[in-house]
Amino acid sequence: MVHLSRVKREPSHRRHHRQERDATVAQNPMYANVYATRYASEELPMHVMNQQGMPAEVASRMIADELSLDGNPLLNMASFVTTYMEKEAEELMSNAMSKNFIDYEQYPQTALMQNRCVNMIAELLNAPQNHDTGKEEGAMGTSTVGSSEAIMLAMLAMKKRWQNKRKAEGKDWSRPNIIMNSAVQVCWEKAVRYFDVEEKYVYCTEDRFVIDPVQAVDLVDENTIGICAIMGTTYTGHYEDVKAINDLLVKRNIDCPIHVDAASGGFVAPFTAPSRVWDFRLENVVSINVSGHKYGLVYPGIGWVFWRSPEYLPKELVFNVNYLGAEQATFTLNFSKGASNVIGQYYQLIRLGREGYKVIMHNLTQISSQLRKGIQDLGFIILSDTTGTGGVPLVAFRFPDDENRLFDEFALSAVLRRRGWVIPAYTMAPNSSQMKLMRIVVREDFTTHRCMLLIEDIKQALKSLDDMDHMTVQRYIQYIGEHGHHLPPGHSFYQNEQHSLQGTTGKSHTVC
């Protein structure tokens, strides 16, 4: 997700200073080190490029210094996105940074590595295999820049297939809708808005944070292009009951596709809950997306999407490019993209193998259990899965109801930031009585030792809040909000939107 950045005019005093500096710049500057140069005593360009550049080592040092003000990725417990890879993987990815993945003719081996990844991941999802006879086609898949693109491709395919069917029957095809949980990640709200599909929500309640299969199937009508089921909901990490939805559709003889958003759980469930049936083993599951850059253990920028068969990916959405004299099918929202993350995914798949992924996922499940117990011992109510097999490894929790408590989850989040921890507080999906919660995502690089340190820091943060009176708590939160982190300002034209669940209900759009 990328924020819209407002274009700003350079202030007159900065422009005057820049012009004065450019007029007097030395042609062959001599310096002892980076901080002995004139650049160390000047602000970096913000609005207009300088007339003259600067030495490479100076530019690198200045940017590195500013980036030191960013948070530490290891302490960012808000995000599912991978923050650790082995140095061998990083070297391979770094060496491939100049490769444009879409240029199959120049980089045929990279293209083959993507195909191998498709095969390996599809096998995890129990995708139908191509028949050796060649007379019948099985599943197909492709890489994307993340699950957001994968979801949009899957929605496009469902919409186009539905429209083609309606046109063939001579029926109206102008009002497609899709059924999903109100706790969906914001990319689903974007997809329905961008592609003119009506959203039909199954709303969460105070004690149910996943889709209700009966309510979902009850909402199906002749204009429904599909049902979205989530393996790893964004707030509490729960797996939704895909099988129950599928079985109800079969029982009622309803022809409605299911898309499984397995962005978070697609690389977890096969190893921690292998007996759970949620994937292509279910006849109504026609497409699945997974995030390689979450529990696929690759740095940000890689996702995957799969279809059961060509029947569910209409031909008119697919374009062909010539690759070494042969036509190659492509279905993407973008064209050029780097090859690094595809190579990183292939490295992880062959480096770890099934056993490696299994061990990592079981470690994360065990650590999340330790974290859950520690947080529960501090008096919190646990909202996420407590079995180890019903969701991804995260801990979602809230304070118990207490009218005498002077602070809330947002205050605790602010205090923990002073220690470096990024543990966000959210407002739950609509119809949950504006429930507030916090969420800690357990990633590969989160060890038991750091887990114990975090529990102790939460304990100390609670003590510091308990020692404050109401006015001090409010002033502290205000101070942190104004001075803790300087985020890029949003564009004023787009503030206070009223077309999303966040704008209309107060639901927080969570970090993915």
Sequence and secondary structure as in RCSB ss.txt:
>XXXX:A:sequence
MVHLSRVKREPSHRRHHRQERDATVAQNPMYANVYATRYASEELPMHVMNQQGMPAEVASRMIADELSLDGNPLL
NMASFVTTYMEKEAEELMSNAMSKNFIDYEQYPQTALMQNRCVNMIAELLNAPQNHDTGKEEGAMGTSTVGSSEA
IMLAMLAMKKRWQNKRKAEGKDWSRPNIIMNSAVQVCWEKAVRYFDVEEKYVYCTEDRFVIDPVQAVDLVDENTI
GICAIMGTTYTGHYEDVKAINDLLVKRNIDCPIHVDAASGGFVAPFTAPSRVWDFRLENVVSINVSGHKYGLVYP
GIGWVFWRSPEYLPKELVFNVNYLGAEQATFTLNFSKGASNVIGQYYQLIRLGREGYKVIMHNLTQISSQLRKGI
QDLGFIILSDTTGTGGVPLVAFRFPDDENRLFDEFALSAVLRRRGWVIPAYTMAPNSSQMKLMRIVVREDFTTHR
CMLLIEDIKQALKSLDDMDHMTVQRYIQYIGEHGHHLPPGHSFYQNEQHSLQGTTGKSHTVC
>XXXX:A:secstr
           HHHHHHHHHHHHH  SS   SSGGGSGGGGS   SSS  SS   HHHHHHHHHHHHTTS  GGG
BTT  S     HHHHHHHHHTTT BTT TTT HHHHHHHHHHHHHHHHHTT     TTSSS   EEEEESSHHHH
HHHHHHHHHHHHHHHHHHTT   S  EEEEETT  HHHHHHHHHTT EEEEE   SS  S  HHHHHHT  TTEE
EEEEEBS TTT BB  HHHHHHHHHHTT    EEEEETTTTTTHHHH TT   STTSTTEEEEEEETTTTT   S
S EEEEESSGGGS GGG EEEEETTEEEEE  S S  BSHHHHHHHHHHHHHHHHHHHHHHHHHHHHHHHHHHHH
HHTT EE S SSSSSB SEEEEE    TT    HHHHHHHHHTTT B  EEE  TTSTT EEEEEE  TT  HHH
HHHHHHHHHHHHHHHHTS HHHHHHHHHHHHHHT       GGGTT  SSHHHHH       
